[in-house]
């Protein structure tokens, strides 16, 4: 007999409830999350905001060729270097990318660890959080991220390859063009579907110390019946972060712009807002993980054990699957 499919999420379980719970946990440990955000997220947000402002390699602005008559005619080149930008970085692009990936994985591991313990009302300390990063969180998260991103990035590459192979026939055959557009749309939709199904994989890698394909499989299982909430969360934070980055890209750099306080203030505000969005995105994924476990009946025993000395309310649907988990702290 096939197992019954998981029930749909309750009507009151929405993106707003996830954001509210995330806000409650963050506010309860505001200094802790502020420290983690400044150390790990602020370098990422600042780099993303100023990346459109970084100078790109270009030929020398002025080349003066002076011809002088001598026994052997020669050309003397006078090179005028470009003015230095205040955003010149003494780092190679590859090294900078590796540093940003390191900060991103560290932020995900530490924030997830803190939100998970904050959900149960446990004390959250900065030293223990950073220690867990090196002891149990970073390696599973790194392995899982490599596998998931390799799969997700291979699909757009497949789309580009498909368009390249069909481009010689697209002008002569409407059927080929339609088939190529359909396959491209299908692969793009499948990529988004996988991204939403695997939204809990980083949380599972940190909390359950699993790695590789196991967090991806488990995330897809937990997201059954919850993909609507996961898609809303993914869309909300993606659009919000995209708007912040778009507004940051409108900034322009001219001579002396770094002395303009309004220009500096815009960069600071954009970096701060983007940092907060990254913080709440990671926290929301962790809270969504807890709610998914509750919907699938995996959280009741954990909460009963954690809050055995407190009043715990676990409403059940048909006496089997808890839909809502509410804890009264005393």
N, C-alpha and C positions, 0 to 999 in steps of 0.2 A: 504494500500500500504506500503510495507516494506521500511524502510529508506535505502537510498543508502549507500554502504560501504564507509568508509573514503578513500580518494585518497592515493596513495603511496607517500612516501616522495620524495622531489625533488632530482634530480641527485647530486646536490652540497651539500646536507645535508649528512655528513659522520662523522665518528669518528674524523677525522682531524678537521672538522669545530667545533665540540663540544669541542675538546681540545684547539683549538685556542681561542674560546670565553672564556673558563675557564681560560686560561692563561692571557687573557686581563683583566678579572675581578680581578684575584689575583694580578697581577702586579699593578693595579690601587690602591690597598689597601694592599701593600706588608707587611707593619709593622703590620697591623691588623691581617692578616692571619698567619704571623709568630708567633705572640703572641698566637693565638689560637692553632697553631700546637705544639708549645713548651709546653703549659700547658696541652693539652688534648691528642695529638697524640704521642708525644715523649715518654711518659711512656709506651704506648702500644707497639710501635715499639721496644723500648729498651728491654722490657720484652720478646717479641717474638724472638728477635735475641739471647739473652743470655739464653733462656729457654733450648736449648740443652746442655748448658754448666753447668747448675745447677747440683749439686751432688745429686745422688739418695740414698735413705736409703739403707745401706748395713751392713752386720755383721761386727763386730770388726775385724780389719785387722790382728791382732796377738793375739792369746790366748795362754798364757803359763800356763801349769798345773804343779805345783810344789807339789810333794808328800813328805810329812814329816811324819816321824815316831813319833808317840806319843801314849799315852794311847788309844786314839780313832783316827784312821786314818782319815784325812781330806784332802780335795783338796782345794788349794788356787788358785784362778784365778786372773791373772794379766792382766788387760785389757788395751791395748794401743789404744787410740782414734785415729781416722782418722785425718789427717791434715786439718785445717780449709781452706775452699775455699773462695776466695775473693767475690764470688757471693752468699754466704749464706745469706738468707733473714729471718728476724725475723717474718715472716708472714706465716700463714697457707695457704695451696693451695686454700682452699675455699674462704678465705678472699681476697687473691690476685686475684682470678677469679672475685669476686664481684667488686673489685676496677677497674679491667680492663673493665668490662661491663659498669660500671658507667662512666669511661673516654670515652669509645667508644660512648655511647649514647649522652654524653655531646658534644663530638666533632662533631657528626653528626648534632645535633640540632643547634649548634652555627655556624658551617661552612655553613650549608644549609641556615640559616637565613641571613647570611652575603652575600652569593652569590646571593640570591634572590633579596635583596635590591640593591646590586651592579649591577645587570643586568639592573635595571631601572635608574642607575646613582644616586641613593639616597646616602646621607652620611651614612657611616658605622662607628659606634663608638663601642668601646669595652665594655663600661659600659652598653649601651642599649642592646647589644647582649647577655651579660651574664644575664641581667635582664630578657630578653625574655625566657631564658632557664628555669628559675624557675617559671615564670608567666604563660606561655602558651605552651611551646614546649616539655618539658621533659615528662610529664605524658602521652600525646597522643602517643609520640614516644615509650615510654616504653610499653604501652599496645599493640600497633601494633607489636612491635618486639617480644613480648611474644607469640602472636597468630601466626604470620608468621613463627617464628622459631620452634614452636611446630608442626606446620603442616609439615614443611620441614624436621625436624628431625624424624618425625614419618615414613616417607617414607623409609629412609635407614634402620630403625629398622624393618620395614615390609620386606625389602629385606633380611636382616639377618635371620629373622624368617622363611622366605620362604626357604632359603638355608638350614637351620637347619632341617626343616620338611622333605625336599626332599632328604637330604643326605643319609638316609638308603636305598633309592631306586635308587640312581644315578648310583651305580655300576652295578645294575642288569638290568636296563632299559635305553636304549639310548633315548627312547621317553620322559621319565620323565626328564632326564638330559637336553634334548633340550628344553622342555617346561619350565623348571626352568630357564635356561639361557635366554630364550626369555622374560619371565616375569620380570626377573631381569633387563634386558636391557630396557624394556618398563617402569618400575618404575623409573629407573635412568634417562631416557630421560624425563619423566614427571616431575621429580624433577627439572631438569635443565630448563625445559620450564616454570615451576612456578616461579623459581628464576628470570628468565629474565622478565616474565610478571609482577612480583612484584618489579622490580628494583626501581620504583618511589614511592613505598609505604612510605619509611621514609621521603621523600621530602614532600609528600602530608600530612603526619601526622604533620609535622612542619609548613608548609606554610598555609594549610587549617584548621589546628587545629581539624582534625577528627581523630578518633581512632578506633581500633578494626578491623572488617572485611571491613569497608567502604574504607579505603585507599587501601586495596588489590583489591577490586572490581574496584575502580576508576583507579588504576594503570593499571590493565589489559585492561580497556577501552581505556585509553590514549595510550597504547602501540600498539594498533591495527594499522597495517601498518608501525610500527616503530621497530618491533622486531629485524630486521637485524642490525640496528644501536645499539640497546640495547645489543644484543648478542656480537657485536664487542667490545663494551665498557667493558662488563663484562669479556670477554675472555682476552682482552688486560691487564687489571689491575690484573686479577687473575694470569695470567702467569708471569707478571712482578714481582708481590709480591712473587709468589712462587719461582722465580729465586733468588730473594734477600734472602729469608729465607733459601733456599738450600745452597747458598754460605756462609751464616752465620753459618749454621750447620757444615761446613767443618772445622771451627775453633776448636782447641783443647786446653785444659787447662792442663798445667803441673806445677810443682813447680816453683814459681817465674814468671809465665806467665803474671801475672797482672802487673809486672814491665816492661814488654816488650812494648815499645812504638808502635811498629808495630802491635802487637796484639790489643792494646787499640784503635789504629787508625782504624783498620778494623771494630771493633765493632761500633765505632762512625760513620763511613761512611755507614755501613749497616743500622744502626738505622735511620740516616738522610735520606737516599734514600727511605727507607720504609715509613718514615713519610711523605715525599713529595708525594709518590704514593697514600697514604691514603687521603691526602689533595686533590689531583687532582681527585681522584675517587669520592669523595663526591661532589666536585664542578661540575664534569662532569654530575653526576646524576641530579643535580639541573638545569643545563643548558639544559639537555635532556628533563626535565620536561617542561621547557619553550617552547622548540621547539615543543614538542608534543601538547601543548596547542595551539600553532600557527597553526599547521597542522590541528587540529580539530576545528579551528575557534573560540577558546575561548580567544585568547589573543588580538584580534584587539581592542576591547573596552577598555581593560586595558591600552594598550599603547597609544591609542588616548586620554584617560583621563590623563595619566601620563605626556605625552609630548605634551599637547595641545598648549604650547607656543613655541614648537620647530618644525622643519621640520621633518615630519614622512612619510616614504615611506612604503606602505603596498601593495606589488604586489599581485594580486588575480588571482586565476585560475578559469575560468568560472564565475567570479564575486561572488564566494561563499566562498571558503576556502583559507585563506592566506597560501602560501607555505613558503615564506621567509619574515622575519621581519627585517628591517634594520632601524636604527635610527641615524640621523646625529646630533651629539652633537655640541652645539655652546658655 
